[in-house]
Amino acid sequence: AGLYKCAMLKTLVFRYCALHFFSLILHPKSRTNKMTTTTKIPTEMLVLMNHIYELNKGVRQMVLFTCKKKYGKLAVERLESQGIPYVLQPAGQQNLNVYFGRRECLEAIRLIVTRPLNQLTPEEDFILGAMLGYDLCAQCERYCKRKGHCDGKCINKN
């Protein structure tokens, strides 16, 4: 257990340092010679950087990142600078869904997600959740609920 805690601490410290480093790249004006000023990185961009980190480490094959439209250009620039393929989908008036990851996954996304997420069929919703790596049993339960075959209480739930 002690080794696990040490490894977790090292991972958190590494991620913090990486995020700080990326913040300097994203906001070069925050560095000055005489005085140190800091620029707060929007939470959305910190989340994006963490998703990219996990994608590059193989933790995820595909990511669905939702952000305000005003951060869309910055997100796209970040993904393009790292050669990461992506698909954009408007999500209401102010938000944007950014799917990114493996090309073969994104090709399937282009075929499945042709309308807002709340309008997907139960089958499309299930496939999307599975592709995003969501808990498979939870996806099965969600599918059954949406099909009207489950009251939300699974008999063999652990």
N, C-alpha and C positions, 0 to 999 in steps of 0.2 A: 504494500500500500504506500510505503514511503517513497519508493522509486517512482510509482505512478504519479504522486503529488509533485515530485521534483520535475518529472517530464512535462506535466501539465503546466507548471510554473514557467519552465523554459519556453514552452510553446506560446504562452500568453505574453511573455516578455518579448519574444521574437515578433509576434504579430503587432504588439504595440510599437516596437521600433520600426517595423516595416511600414505601418500606417503613418508614423511621424515622418519617415523618409518620403513616402508618397505625397504627404501633405506639402512638403517643401517643393516637390516637383510640380504639383498641381497649382500651387500658389507661390511662385518664385518671388513675388513682391513682398512676401512676409519676411524675407531675409534682408537685413540691412547690415552695414558695416559698424555703425556707431551704436545702434540701439536694436535690441531684439524685440520684434513685435510678432504676435501670433495671429493667425487667421483661423477662425473656427471652420473646420471642414463640415459641410452639411452631413447629417446622419445618413442620408441616402447614399452619399458617395463613400462613406466608411463601410456601409453594408455592401455596396458594389465591390469595393476592393477586397473585402473578405470573401465574397462569392468567387471572384477571380482567383484568389489565392487557393481556395478549395478546389476549383476546377483544375488549376495547374498542378495541384498535388494529387489529383485523381480521386478526391473524395466524392465529387459529383461528375456526372456526364453531361448534365444539362441543368440550367438555372432559369427560373422565372423571377425577374427582378422588376418590381413595380416602383415607380418614382413619379414625382411631379414632372410635368412636361418641361418645366424650365431647366431641369437637370438632364434632359434627354440628349442634348448636344454634347455635353461633357461626358456622359456615359458612353455614347457612340465613339467619341474621340479616344477614350480610354481603351475600349474594346478593339478598335481598329489599330491603335498603336501596338497592341499585343498580338495582332493577327487572329483575333477570336471572332468567329462568325456569329451573327446575331440576326434576329427577326424582331421588328417593332410592331406593336399593336396598340392603338389608342384604347384607353381604359377610362371612359367617361370624359367629362369636360376638362379636367385638370391633370389627369394621370396618364401614364404611359407604361405598358408592359413591354419589357425587354427580355426576350428569350435568347439565351446564348449557350454555346457549348459545342458538342460534336455535330458535324455537318449532317450526318444521317438522321440524328434526332430532329434537327431543325427542318429537314425536308418533310418529315412526318408532321411536324407542327404546322407547316404551311398547308398541309392537306386537312388536318383535323380542326385547327383553330381558325375558322373562317368567319366567326362572328363573336360578339362579346362572350366572355367566359360564363356569365350567368344564363346564357342561352344554349349552352352545350347540352347535347343529349346525355343521359346517364352513362352510356357507353363511352362517348368522347371524353367526358369528365373523368371516368375511371382510367382510361388510357393515359390521359394527360397526367393525372396524379401518379400513376405508376412510372411514367417516363421521368417525372421530376424526383423520383426516389422517395415519395411519401410512404408512410407505413402501409404495407400491402393489406394487412387485416383491416385497418381503419378505412382504406379505400373500398374494400369489399363491403364493409358495413354501410358506408356512405352510398354505394351503388344500390344495395338492397333497399335502403331507406328511400332513395329517389325513385326506385321502381315500385315502391309501395308494398314490398314483401317482408318488411321488417319493422318492428316497433321501436327499434333502437336498443333493444336489450338482447344481446347475443347470448345464447344458451351456454356455450362453452367458452365464454370470455374468461381469460386468465386474470 
